[in-house]
């Protein structure tokens, strides 16, 4: 399984390296993440240092960016604790932040939130996947975690 993951990541990395814009690169990664996990939605949040907020640079089906305080909800927890969150029933988790669902007339059932950590263990953001038909699995988590170095390289190159 690990060899297959690495093969797919290498292929994705090659594809992304041929793209010009940050938006195209992130769109490809998000599409891949949804495809391999079976998630309905994906968002990618990055920290805006001056405000301590997480801003979405990618979010499916939404026409405006999502902005949340970096210490709010399961995404904020994944960001600050630098741990992956796999929650298959958000209604049972008191940390779930449902304001974005209410605002966008959406119902989150399950979530996979993976912190984006650079080589020095600094948190840069979070990739979040929502609403897999069945349940997110440990394999899903490991697969998305293996995308983090690619995401970091894209984000670092965009800010250099």
Secondary structure by P-SEA (a helix, b strand, c coil): caaaaaaaaaaaaaaaaacccaaaaaaaaaaaaaaaacccbbbbbbbcccccbbbbcccccccbbbbccccccaaaaaaaacbbbbbccccccccccaaaaaaacccccbbbbbbbccccccccbbbbbccccccccaaaaaaaaaaaaaaaaaaaaaac
